[in-house]
Amino acid sequence: MIARARRFCCGMTTIGFIGSGRIGETVARLAVAAGYNVVLSNSRGPQTLADLAADIGPRASAATAEQAAEQGDIVVVAVPLKAYRNVPVAPLAGKTVIDANNYYPERDGQIGPLDAREATSSELLQQHLPDAHVVKAFNNIFFKHLLSLARPHGAPDRSALLIAGDNADALKAVTEFLDAIGYDAVESGPLAHSWCQEPGSAVYGGVYGPFENEAGTPIAAGDLRGRITDDRPPAGA
């Protein structure tokens, strides 16, 4: 676990979570270790997250999704993609929203615009949140690797995470947040190009080592950037 952050990024001190499964919980733990407050939520109500919040520590609290959206300076959305329309809209206006979702048809059902390559999953979330600034991140790494590979700024074995987005200020905010919790950031492009870090891509999953190796394998920013491809398979491939 990384040491406490050297500073709070851009004056932001609270990270909201809509969805507190494995990725959400892991990011929350890293955020608290870096000195942030976190507000957890899920679809079942804050009472189901009381034990998790207590385990994470006094900087963590449980709330409804609307409250997490309202209280978060940055808000992480980590729900199954099929539930993205349940993400509250109004309280996220003007905010940076980190999208950790992936499209898994076996779980989410078939989603026509994604199957036809007419949009990416992050573009769907952006369409649902027209006044927010969506940045895709955390979607291509195993949650155990996300926890174990965090390193202080400047560490020689520091890893990088991919981010994609359309708003420069939001990309900057997420880059600074990742730096605080132990990672460099590599921009893979706009949301329309975020398919390059989704399931089936060369930088999804195993790029940080096999899942059975819970410690993971560090990958530097330059090496990660070099694996990004511009060659998207055609629809139906």
C-alpha positions in Angstrom: 0.0 0.0 0.0 1.3 3.4 -0.9 2.1 6.1 1.7 -0.2 9.0 2.4 -0.4 11.4 -0.6 2.0 14.3 -0.6 -0.9 16.7 -1.4 -4.5 16.7 -2.3 -5.0 17.0 -6.0 -6.6 20.3 -7.1 -8.2 20.7 -3.6 -10.3 17.6 -4.1 -10.7 15.5 -0.9 -13.7 13.2 -1.5 -14.1 10.4 -4.0 -17.7 9.1 -4.5 -18.3 5.5 -5.6 -21.4 4.3 -7.5 -20.8 0.6 -7.2 -18.6 -0.8 -4.5 -17.6 -4.2 -5.9 -14.1 -5.4 -6.2 -12.7 -2.6 -8.3 -14.7 0.1 -6.4 -13.6 -1.3 -3.1 -10.0 -1.5 -4.2 -9.9 2.1 -5.5 -11.5 3.2 -2.3 -8.8 1.5 -0.2 -6.1 3.2 -2.3 -7.8 6.5 -2.0 -8.1 6.4 1.7 -4.5 5.3 2.0 -3.6 8.4 0.0 -5.6 10.7 2.4 -8.9 11.1 0.6 -12.3 10.7 2.0 -14.5 8.1 0.2 -18.3 7.7 0.0 -19.4 4.2 -1.0 -22.7 3.3 -2.5 -24.4 0.3 -4.3 -27.8 -0.7 -5.5 -28.7 -2.5 -2.3 -28.5 0.5 0.1 -25.9 2.0 2.5 -26.8 -0.5 5.3 -25.2 -3.3 3.2 -21.9 -1.3 3.1 -21.5 -0.5 6.8 -19.1 -3.3 7.5 -17.0 -2.4 4.4 -16.8 1.2 5.3 -15.8 0.4 8.9 -13.1 -2.0 7.6 -11.7 0.7 5.2 -11.5 3.2 8.1 -12.8 6.4 9.4 -12.4 8.3 6.1 -14.9 5.9 4.5 -18.7 6.2 4.8 -21.7 4.5 3.2 -24.5 6.4 1.4 -27.0 6.2 -1.4 -25.9 6.5 -5.0 -27.3 10.1 -5.2 -25.5 11.1 -2.0 -22.2 9.6 -3.3 -22.7 11.5 -6.5 -23.4 14.7 -4.7 -20.5 14.5 -2.2 -17.8 13.3 -4.5 -15.4 15.7 -6.1 -14.5 12.9 -8.4 -17.0 10.0 -8.8 -16.1 6.4 -9.8 -18.8 4.5 -11.6 -18.1 0.7 -11.2 -21.4 -1.0 -11.8 -22.3 -3.7 -14.4 -22.7 -1.9 -17.7 -26.3 -3.1 -18.0 -27.1 -0.8 -15.0 -25.5 2.4 -16.4 -28.8 4.1 -16.9 -29.4 3.9 -13.1 -26.4 6.2 -12.4 -27.9 9.5 -11.1 -27.6 12.3 -13.6 -28.3 15.7 -12.0 -25.8 15.5 -9.1 -22.9 14.6 -11.6 -23.4 17.7 -13.8 -20.0 19.4 -14.2 -18.1 16.7 -12.4 -15.3 14.3 -13.5 -16.7 10.8 -13.6 -14.3 7.8 -13.8 -15.9 5.0 -15.8 -14.5 1.5 -14.8 -17.1 -0.4 -16.7 -16.6 -3.1 -19.4 -19.1 -4.7 -21.8 -19.6 -8.4 -21.2 -22.6 -9.6 -23.3 -22.9 -12.7 -21.3 -23.6 -10.6 -18.2 -25.1 -7.4 -19.7 -27.1 -8.8 -22.6 -26.5 -7.7 -26.2 -26.2 -3.9 -26.6 -26.8 -3.0 -30.2 -24.6 0.2 -30.6 -21.7 -1.7 -29.0 -22.1 -4.8 -31.1 -22.3 -2.6 -34.2 -19.2 -0.6 -33.1 -21.3 2.6 -33.3 -20.2 3.6 -29.8 -18.0 2.6 -26.9 -19.3 1.7 -23.5 -17.9 4.9 -22.1 -19.6 6.9 -24.8 -22.9 5.4 -23.7 -22.2 6.5 -20.1 -21.3 10.0 -21.4 -24.5 10.2 -23.4 -26.4 9.3 -20.2 -24.4 12.0 -18.3 -24.4 14.8 -20.8 -23.2 17.5 -18.4 -20.5 15.3 -16.7 -17.0 14.7 -18.0 -16.4 10.9 -18.3 -12.9 9.4 -18.2 -12.4 5.7 -18.7 -10.0 4.1 -16.2 -9.5 1.1 -14.0 -11.3 -1.2 -16.5 -8.3 -3.1 -17.8 -6.6 -4.3 -14.5 -7.4 -7.2 -12.2 -8.5 -5.8 -8.8 -5.8 -7.7 -6.9 -3.1 -6.3 -9.2 -4.6 -2.8 -8.8 -4.0 -3.1 -5.0 -0.6 -4.7 -5.1 1.1 -2.7 -7.9 0.5 0.8 -6.4 3.8 2.5 -5.8 4.9 6.0 -4.6 5.6 8.7 -7.1 9.1 8.2 -8.6 9.4 4.5 -7.7 11.5 2.7 -10.3 8.9 -0.1 -10.5 5.9 2.1 -10.8 3.1 0.9 -13.1 0.8 3.0 -15.4 -2.9 2.8 -16.0 -4.8 3.7 -19.2 -7.2 6.6 -19.3 -9.4 7.9 -22.1 -11.6 11.0 -22.3 -12.8 14.0 -24.2 -12.2 16.8 -21.6 -8.7 18.0 -20.9 -9.5 19.2 -17.4 -11.1 15.9 -16.5 -8.1 14.0 -17.9 -5.8 16.2 -15.8 -7.9 15.6 -12.6 -7.8 11.8 -13.1 -4.1 11.8 -13.9 -3.5 13.6 -10.6 -5.7 11.3 -8.7 -3.9 8.2 -10.2 -0.6 9.8 -9.2 -1.8 10.2 -5.6 -3.0 6.6 -5.3 0.2 5.1 -6.8 0.0 5.1 -10.6 1.2 7.0 -13.7 -1.4 7.6 -16.4 -1.2 6.9 -20.1 -3.8 8.6 -22.3 -5.2 6.1 -24.9 -7.2 8.8 -26.7 -10.8 10.1 -26.7 -13.8 8.1 -25.5 -14.4 7.0 -29.1 -11.0 5.2 -29.0 -11.5 3.7 -25.5 -12.2 0.3 -27.1 -8.4 -0.1 -27.3 -8.3 -0.7 -23.5 -11.5 -2.9 -23.3 -11.9 -6.7 -23.2 -10.1 -8.4 -26.2 -7.5 -5.6 -26.5 -3.7 -6.1 -26.1 -3.7 -4.0 -22.9 -6.7 -5.7 -21.1 -6.2 -8.0 -18.1 -3.0 -10.0 -18.5 -0.8 -7.0 -19.3 -0.2 -6.8 -15.5 0.6 -10.5 -15.3 -1.5 -13.6 -14.9 -4.4 -13.5 -12.5 -3.0 -16.4 -10.4 0.1 -14.2 -9.6 -1.7 -11.9 -7.2 1.4 -9.6 -6.8 1.2 -8.7 -10.5 3.9 -7.5 -12.9 4.8 -3.8 -13.0 4.5 -2.2 -16.5 5.9 1.3 -17.0 4.1 4.0 -18.9 6.2 3.8 -22.0 5.8 0.0 -22.3 2.0 0.3 -21.7 1.8 3.0 -24.3 3.6 0.9 -26.8 1.0 -1.8 -26.6 -2.0 0.4 -27.6 -3.3 -0.4 -31.0 -5.2 1.6 -33.6 -6.4 -1.5 -35.4 -9.9 -2.2 -34.2 -11.4 -5.5 -35.5 -14.6 -4.9 -37.6 -18.0 -5.4 -36.2 -18.9 -9.0 -35.8 -15.3 -10.1 -35.9 
